[in-house]
Amino acid sequence: MEARLKGSGDPEVFGAIQQLFKVVHGAGLDPLLLDLVHLRASQINGCSPCVHGGVHSAKKRGETEERLHNVVAWRETPFYTEPERAALALTEAATRIQDGEPGVTDEIWAAAAKHFDEKQLSAITLNIALTNFFNRINRTTRQQAGATW
């Protein structure tokens, strides 16, 4: 499969996106948590460049192979903290709305709110949205794993 777009796109668009990333990474969250959120949403959406990039980024930050290989089955493993589990549940609920799922229920939101303040919840939500945004762009333009990272 060949990528449909060869260039990097409009610099103004990427400048705006960089500002959003600054907000996400300025909320006081562990960058590894943000990497796990990014990875899980990208797995759900089948976005190979974002899965590849999420793993690459998390490994650079010191994430273990064991945890990275098990994000897809996080509920069935003992490898994640309660805050990480709450963030992953929020990620799945917000990402799977296309599948006819109910979205983020009050229970899922309340579980996340036990571990994160409003600024952090906003950043996690924005991280999920940005990941879904990039997943859709990458799938539409057939970007390849490894090419953009």
C-alpha positions in Angstrom: 0.0 0.0 0.0 1.3 3.4 -0.9 0.6 6.7 0.9 -1.7 9.0 -0.9 0.0 12.2 0.3 3.7 12.7 0.0 4.1 16.1 1.6 3.8 17.2 5.2 0.7 19.4 4.6 -0.1 23.0 5.5 2.4 24.5 8.0 -0.5 26.5 9.6 -2.4 23.4 10.3 0.6 21.7 12.0 1.3 24.9 13.9 -2.2 24.8 15.4 -1.8 21.1 16.2 1.5 21.8 18.0 -0.3 24.3 20.2 -2.9 21.6 21.1 0.0 19.2 22.0 1.5 21.9 24.3 -1.8 22.1 26.2 -2.0 18.3 26.5 1.6 18.0 27.7 1.3 21.0 30.0 -1.4 19.6 32.2 0.9 17.8 34.6 0.2 14.2 33.4 2.8 11.5 33.1 3.8 11.4 29.5 3.7 7.6 29.6 0.0 7.8 30.5 -0.5 10.0 27.4 1.4 7.4 25.3 -0.7 4.6 26.6 -3.9 6.5 25.8 -2.6 7.3 22.3 -1.6 3.7 21.7 -4.9 2.2 22.8 -7.0 4.6 20.7 -4.7 3.9 17.7 -5.0 0.1 18.2 -8.8 0.4 18.2 -8.7 2.5 15.0 -6.2 0.2 13.3 -3.8 3.1 12.6 -0.4 1.5 12.0 1.7 4.8 12.0 0.2 5.8 15.3 0.6 2.4 16.9 4.2 2.3 15.7 4.8 5.9 16.9 3.1 5.3 20.2 5.2 2.3 21.0 8.4 4.1 19.8 7.6 7.2 22.0 6.7 5.1 25.1 9.9 3.0 24.7 12.0 6.2 24.6 10.4 7.2 27.8 11.3 3.9 29.5 8.0 2.0 29.1 8.4 -1.8 29.4 7.8 -4.3 26.6 5.4 -6.2 28.9 3.1 -3.2 29.4 3.3 -2.1 25.7 2.4 -5.6 24.5 -0.6 -5.8 26.8 -2.3 -2.5 26.3 -4.7 -4.2 23.9 -5.7 -6.5 26.8 -5.3 -4.1 29.7 -8.4 -5.2 31.6 -7.1 -8.8 31.8 -3.6 -8.0 33.1 -2.1 -6.7 36.4 0.3 -4.4 34.7 -1.5 -1.0 35.0 -2.3 1.3 37.8 -5.8 2.4 38.7 -5.3 5.8 37.2 -4.0 4.2 34.0 -7.0 1.9 33.9 -9.4 4.8 34.3 -7.7 6.7 31.5 -7.7 3.6 29.2 -11.4 3.0 29.9 -12.1 6.7 29.1 -10.1 6.3 25.9 -12.0 3.2 24.7 -15.4 4.7 25.5 -14.6 8.0 23.7 -13.0 6.2 20.7 -15.6 3.4 20.2 -18.6 5.7 19.7 -18.4 4.9 16.0 -19.2 1.3 16.9 -22.6 2.3 18.3 -21.2 2.0 21.9 -22.8 4.4 24.5 -19.7 6.6 24.7 -18.4 7.9 28.0 -20.9 6.9 30.6 -21.2 8.7 34.0 -19.5 5.7 35.6 -16.5 5.9 33.3 -16.2 9.7 33.8 -16.5 9.4 37.6 -13.8 6.7 37.7 -11.4 9.0 35.7 -12.4 12.0 37.9 -11.3 10.1 41.0 -7.7 10.2 39.7 -7.5 13.3 37.6 -8.4 17.0 38.1 -10.4 19.0 35.6 -7.3 20.3 33.8 -5.9 16.8 33.5 -9.3 15.3 32.3 -9.4 18.0 29.7 -5.9 17.1 28.5 -6.7 13.4 28.4 -9.9 14.1 26.5 -8.0 16.3 24.0 -5.2 13.7 23.7 -7.9 11.1 22.8 -9.5 13.5 20.3 -6.1 14.3 18.7 -5.2 10.7 18.4 -8.6 9.9 16.8 -8.0 12.9 14.5 -4.6 11.6 13.4 -5.8 8.0 13.1 -8.5 9.2 10.6 -6.1 11.3 8.6 -3.5 8.5 8.5 -6.1 5.9 7.5 -7.5 8.2 4.8 -4.2 9.0 3.3 -2.7 5.5 3.8 0.3 6.6 5.8 2.6 3.8 6.6 4.1 2.7 9.9 7.6 4.1 10.4 7.3 6.7 7.7 6.1 9.6 9.8 8.1 8.9 13.0 
